[in-house]
Amino acid sequence: MAKKSGKRKKKVEVVFLVCEETGDYNYTIRRKTGGEKLKLKKFCPRLQRHTIHNEKKK
């Protein structure tokens, strides 16, 4: 019998980045659980410019 390697799966969650101005769900990302909520400046296709996007779970 072969031994299984001792690797563990990393805890990852799928979160959405929601535009602060339009409320659109523009991006999905996979990140490690825990930590602070993300707040990034990303491109919003509806407004055709960069806006603040906040992390939101399902």
MOPAC internal coordinates of N, CA, C and O (Angstrom, degrees):
PM7 1SCF
backbone

  N    0.0000 0     0.00 0     0.00 0    0    0    0
  C    1.4549 1     0.00 0     0.00 0    1    0    0
  C    1.5263 1   110.38 1     0.00 0    2    1    0
  O    1.2310 1   121.20 1   -43.46 1    3    2    1
  N    1.3034 1   115.31 1   136.54 1    3    2    1
  C    1.4603 1   120.08 1   178.77 1    5    3    2
  C    1.5243 1   109.49 1   -89.75 1    6    5    3
  O    1.2310 1   121.04 1   -37.55 1    7    6    5
  N    1.3248 1   115.61 1   142.45 1    7    6    5
  C    1.4622 1   119.82 1   178.31 1    9    7    6
  C    1.5170 1   110.36 1   -80.38 1   10    9    7
  O    1.2310 1   121.03 1   -35.17 1   11   10    9
  N    1.2980 1   115.64 1   144.83 1   11   10    9
  C    1.4693 1   120.05 1   174.33 1   13   11   10
  C    1.5101 1   108.84 1   -78.81 1   14   13   11
  O    1.2310 1   120.91 1   -35.05 1   15   14   13
  N    1.3136 1   115.87 1   144.95 1   15   14   13
  C    1.4738 1   118.28 1   178.89 1   17   15   14
  C    1.5246 1   109.36 1   -69.48 1   18   17   15
  O    1.2310 1   120.57 1   -24.60 1   19   18   17
  N    1.3064 1   116.51 1   155.40 1   19   18   17
  C    1.4531 1   122.06 1  -174.97 1   21   19   18
  C    1.5216 1   114.23 1   -84.12 1   22   21   19
  O    1.2310 1   120.00 1  -160.08 1   23   22   21
  N    1.3330 1   117.60 1    19.92 1   23   22   21
  C    1.4653 1   119.21 1  -179.13 1   25   23   22
  C    1.5228 1   110.42 1   -74.78 1   26   25   23
  O    1.2310 1   121.44 1   -39.99 1   27   26   25
  N    1.3148 1   114.85 1   140.01 1   27   26   25
  C    1.4623 1   120.26 1   176.22 1   29   27   26
  C    1.5111 1   108.89 1  -109.20 1   30   29   27
  O    1.2310 1   120.63 1   -28.29 1   31   30   29
  N    1.3061 1   116.39 1   151.71 1   31   30   29
  C    1.4560 1   120.02 1   175.88 1   33   31   30
  C    1.5167 1   109.05 1   -76.85 1   34   33   31
  O    1.2310 1   120.80 1   -41.97 1   35   34   33
  N    1.3181 1   116.07 1   138.03 1   35   34   33
  C    1.4572 1   120.19 1   179.00 1   37   35   34
  C    1.5225 1   108.97 1   -79.76 1   38   37   35
  O    1.2310 1   121.02 1   -36.30 1   39   38   37
  N    1.3146 1   115.65 1   143.70 1   39   38   37
  C    1.4572 1   120.42 1   178.45 1   41   39   38
  C    1.5267 1   108.27 1   -77.17 1   42   41   39
  O    1.2310 1   120.72 1   -64.29 1   43   42   41
  N    1.3188 1   116.23 1   115.71 1   43   42   41
  C    1.4587 1   121.95 1  -177.60 1   45   43   42
  C    1.5174 1   108.13 1  -128.92 1   46   45   43
  O    1.2310 1   120.67 1   -38.28 1   47   46   45
  N    1.3319 1   116.33 1   141.72 1   47   46   45
  C    1.4575 1   120.29 1   176.90 1   49   47   46
  C    1.5189 1   109.01 1  -126.02 1   50   49   47
  O    1.2310 1   120.72 1   -28.88 1   51   50   49
  N    1.3170 1   116.23 1   151.12 1   51   50   49
  C    1.4557 1   121.75 1   176.94 1   53   51   50
  C    1.5202 1   107.53 1   -95.56 1   54   53   51
  O    1.2310 1   120.58 1   -54.03 1   55   54   53
  N    1.3258 1   116.50 1   125.97 1   55   54   53
  C    1.4622 1   121.26 1   178.02 1   57   55   54
  C    1.5188 1   109.05 1  -127.25 1   58   57   55
  O    1.2310 1   120.96 1   -22.79 1   59   58   57
  N    1.3121 1   115.77 1   157.21 1   59   58   57
  C    1.4524 1   122.55 1   179.80 1   61   59   58
  C    1.5140 1   109.87 1  -105.72 1   62   61   59
  O    1.2310 1   120.45 1   -31.75 1   63   62   61
  N    1.3268 1   116.75 1   148.25 1   63   62   61
  C    1.4530 1   121.69 1   171.81 1   65   63   62
  C    1.5196 1   106.81 1  -105.61 1   66   65   63
  O    1.2310 1   121.01 1   -61.45 1   67   66   65
  N    1.3356 1   115.67 1   118.55 1   67   66   65
  C    1.4546 1   122.42 1  -174.09 1   69   67   66
  C    1.5234 1   109.44 1  -108.83 1   70   69   67
  O    1.2310 1   120.72 1   -47.98 1   71   70   69
  N    1.3276 1   116.23 1   132.02 1   71   70   69
  C    1.4563 1   121.49 1   178.67 1   73   71   70
  C    1.5230 1   109.60 1   -65.59 1   74   73   71
  O    1.2310 1   120.97 1   -47.86 1   75   74   73
  N    1.3297 1   115.75 1   132.14 1   75   74   73
  C    1.4589 1   121.26 1  -178.42 1   77   75   74
  C    1.5290 1   111.58 1   -69.03 1   78   77   75
  O    1.2310 1   120.01 1   147.93 1   79   78   77
  N    1.3292 1   117.58 1   -32.07 1   79   78   77
  C    1.4666 1   121.13 1  -175.11 1   81   79   78
  C    1.5254 1   113.46 1   -87.15 1   82   81   79
  O    1.2310 1   119.65 1   138.43 1   83   82   81
  N    1.3426 1   118.27 1   -41.57 1   83   82   81
  C    1.4631 1   120.37 1  -176.70 1   85   83   82
  C    1.5247 1   113.09 1  -100.82 1   86   85   83
  O    1.2310 1   119.89 1   156.69 1   87   86   85
  N    1.3377 1   117.82 1   -23.31 1   87   86   85
  C    1.4616 1   120.85 1  -177.43 1   89   87   86
  C    1.5143 1   112.80 1    82.08 1   90   89   87
  O    1.2310 1   119.84 1  -170.01 1   91   90   89
  N    1.3421 1   117.91 1     9.99 1   91   90   89
  C    1.4618 1   122.00 1  -179.80 1   93   91   90
  C    1.5303 1   110.81 1   -77.83 1   94   93   91
  O    1.2310 1   121.00 1   -36.66 1   95   94   93
  N    1.3389 1   115.69 1   143.34 1   95   94   93
  C    1.4658 1   121.96 1   174.23 1   97   95   94
  C    1.5291 1   106.67 1   -87.76 1   98   97   95
  O    1.2310 1   120.00 1   -85.55 1   99   98   97
  N    1.3312 1   117.61 1    94.45 1   99   98   97
  C    1.4577 1   120.90 1  -174.04 1  101   99   98
  C    1.5199 1   114.32 1   -92.35 1  102  101   99
  O    1.2310 1   119.16 1   151.45 1  103  102  101
  N    1.3296 1   119.20 1   -28.55 1  103  102  101
  C    1.4562 1   121.89 1  -174.57 1  105  103  102
  C    1.5172 1   110.89 1  -136.06 1  106  105  103
  O    1.2310 1   120.96 1   -33.04 1  107  106  105
  N    1.3315 1   115.77 1   146.96 1  107  106  105
  C    1.4616 1   121.27 1   170.03 1  109  107  106
  C    1.5191 1   106.82 1  -121.82 1  110  109  107
  O    1.2310 1   120.43 1   -39.71 1  111  110  109
  N    1.3244 1   116.78 1   140.29 1  111  110  109
  C    1.4522 1   120.91 1   178.81 1  113  111  110
  C    1.5123 1   109.44 1  -138.51 1  114  113  111
  O    1.2310 1   121.27 1   -24.25 1  115  114  113
  N    1.3316 1   115.17 1   155.75 1  115  114  113
  C    1.4649 1   121.84 1   174.46 1  117  115  114
  C    1.5065 1   106.92 1  -106.81 1  118  117  115
  O    1.2310 1   120.69 1   -52.68 1  119  118  117
  N    1.3313 1   116.28 1   127.32 1  119  118  117
  C    1.4618 1   119.44 1  -179.89 1  121  119  118
  C    1.5145 1   109.92 1  -142.98 1  122  121  119
  O    1.2310 1   121.11 1   -16.85 1  123  122  121
  N    1.3389 1   115.49 1   163.15 1  123  122  121
  C    1.4598 1   120.73 1   178.62 1  125  123  122
  C    1.5176 1   110.04 1   -66.56 1  126  125  123
  O    1.2310 1   120.61 1   -29.93 1  127  126  125
  N    1.3026 1   116.43 1   150.07 1  127  126  125
  C    1.4606 1   120.82 1   179.74 1  129  127  126
  C    1.5197 1   109.89 1   -70.68 1  130  129  127
  O    1.2310 1   120.93 1   -23.45 1  131  130  129
  N    1.3220 1   115.83 1   156.55 1  131  130  129
  C    1.4563 1   121.17 1   178.50 1  133  131  130
  C    1.5172 1   111.27 1    82.90 1  134  133  131
  O    1.2310 1   121.00 1     3.08 1  135  134  133
  N    1.3031 1   115.68 1  -176.92 1  135  134  133
  C    1.4564 1   120.25 1  -179.57 1  137  135  134
  C    1.5152 1   111.71 1    84.96 1  138  137  135
  O    1.2310 1   121.23 1    -1.27 1  139  138  137
  N    1.3198 1   115.26 1   178.73 1  139  138  137
  C    1.4610 1   120.42 1  -179.23 1  141  139  138
  C    1.5193 1   110.59 1   -80.36 1  142  141  139
  O    1.2310 1   121.30 1   -21.38 1  143  142  141
  N    1.3364 1   115.11 1   158.62 1  143  142  141
  C    1.4585 1   119.91 1   176.77 1  145  143  142
  C    1.5158 1   109.32 1   -70.14 1  146  145  143
  O    1.2310 1   121.21 1   -37.43 1  147  146  145
  N    1.3286 1   115.28 1   142.57 1  147  146  145
  C    1.4596 1   120.35 1  -179.65 1  149  147  146
  C    1.5228 1   110.61 1   -78.02 1  150  149  147
  O    1.2310 1   121.24 1   -33.67 1  151  150  149
  N    1.3169 1   115.23 1   146.33 1  151  150  149
  C    1.4513 1   122.13 1   174.34 1  153  151  150
  C    1.5173 1   105.36 1  -142.38 1  154  153  151
  O    1.2310 1   120.40 1   -79.77 1  155  154  153
  N    1.3353 1   116.84 1   100.23 1  155  154  153
  C    1.4554 1   121.82 1  -172.72 1  157  155  154
  C    1.5231 1   111.32 1  -120.38 1  158  157  155
  O    1.2310 1   120.93 1   -25.49 1  159  158  157
  N    1.3119 1   115.82 1   154.51 1  159  158  157
  C    1.4557 1   121.06 1   174.56 1  161  159  158
  C    1.5245 1   107.23 1   -95.78 1  162  161  159
  O    1.2310 1   120.47 1   -70.21 1  163  162  161
  N    1.3313 1   116.71 1   109.79 1  163  162  161
  C    1.4605 1   122.64 1  -176.72 1  165  163  162
  C    1.5267 1   109.40 1  -127.57 1  166  165  163
  O    1.2310 1   120.76 1   -12.05 1  167  166  165
  N    1.3330 1   116.16 1   167.95 1  167  166  165
  C    1.4624 1   121.79 1  -178.59 1  169  167  166
  C    1.5251 1   110.32 1   -79.49 1  170  169  167
  O    1.2310 1   120.78 1   -48.18 1  171  170  169
  N    1.3276 1   116.11 1   131.82 1  171  170  169
  C    1.4700 1   122.03 1   175.95 1  173  171  170
  C    1.5241 1   108.20 1  -105.23 1  174  173  171
  O    1.2310 1   119.81 1   -65.91 1  175  174  173
  N    1.3420 1   117.96 1   114.09 1  175  174  173
  C    1.4674 1   120.26 1  -176.87 1  177  175  174
  C    1.5286 1   113.70 1   -62.74 1  178  177  175
  O    1.2310 1   119.95 1   146.43 1  179  178  177
  N    1.3190 1   117.70 1   -33.57 1  179  178  177
  C    1.4591 1   119.61 1  -178.27 1  181  179  178
  C    1.5300 1   112.01 1   -67.68 1  182  181  179
  O    1.2310 1   120.55 1   138.03 1  183  182  181
  N    1.3319 1   116.56 1   -41.97 1  183  182  181
  C    1.4630 1   121.00 1  -178.91 1  185  183  182
  C    1.5306 1   112.87 1   -88.89 1  186  185  183
  O    1.2310 1   120.43 1   169.20 1  187  186  185
  N    1.3316 1   116.78 1   -10.80 1  187  186  185
  C    1.4646 1   122.84 1  -179.60 1  189  187  186
  C    1.5298 1   112.51 1    58.87 1  190  189  187
  O    1.2310 1   120.66 1  -142.67 1  191  190  189
  N    1.3461 1   116.34 1    37.33 1  191  190  189
  C    1.4663 1   120.81 1   176.78 1  193  191  190
  C    1.5190 1   109.23 1  -158.40 1  194  193  191
  O    1.2310 1   120.85 1    -9.20 1  195  194  193
  N    1.3247 1   115.98 1   170.80 1  195  194  193
  C    1.4610 1   121.37 1   179.41 1  197  195  194
  C    1.5238 1   110.18 1   -82.75 1  198  197  195
  O    1.2310 1   120.94 1   -46.72 1  199  198  197
  N    1.3351 1   115.81 1   133.28 1  199  198  197
  C    1.4644 1   121.75 1   178.21 1  201  199  198
  C    1.5256 1   108.51 1  -136.12 1  202  201  199
  O    1.2310 1   120.98 1   -10.00 1  203  202  201
  N    1.3250 1   115.74 1   170.00 1  203  202  201
  C    1.4660 1   121.35 1   176.82 1  205  203  202
  C    1.5383 1   108.76 1   -75.05 1  206  205  203
  O    1.2310 1   120.72 1   -47.58 1  207  206  205
  N    1.3282 1   116.23 1   132.42 1  207  206  205
  C    1.4692 1   122.58 1   176.40 1  209  207  206
  C    1.5225 1   108.05 1  -119.36 1  210  209  207
  O    1.2310 1   120.20 1   -48.01 1  211  210  209
  N    1.3350 1   117.23 1   131.99 1  211  210  209
  C    1.4474 1   123.54 1   179.70 1  213  211  210
  C    1.5180 1   110.87 1  -105.30 1  214  213  211
  O    1.2310 1   120.85 1   -29.82 1  215  214  213
  N    1.3218 1   115.98 1   150.18 1  215  214  213
  C    1.4498 1   121.33 1   177.33 1  217  215  214
  C    1.5193 1   110.10 1   -76.10 1  218  217  215
  O    1.2310 1   121.18 1   -41.61 1  219  218  217
  N    1.3283 1   115.35 1   138.39 1  219  218  217
  C    1.4626 1   120.46 1   176.62 1  221  219  218
  C    1.5164 1   108.77 1  -145.30 1  222  221  219
  O    1.2310 1   120.42 1   -46.47 1  223  222  221
  N    1.3238 1   116.79 1   133.53 1  223  222  221
  C    1.4488 1   120.65 1   176.29 1  225  223  222
  C    1.5160 1   108.18 1   -84.58 1  226  225  223
  O    1.2310 1   120.52 1   -18.41 1  227  226  225
  N    1.3336 1   116.60 1   161.59 1  227  226  225
  C    1.4679 1   122.19 1  -179.77 1  229  227  226
  C    1.4705 1   110.90 1   -24.26 1  230  229  227
  O    1.2310 1   120.10 1   180.00 1  231  230  229

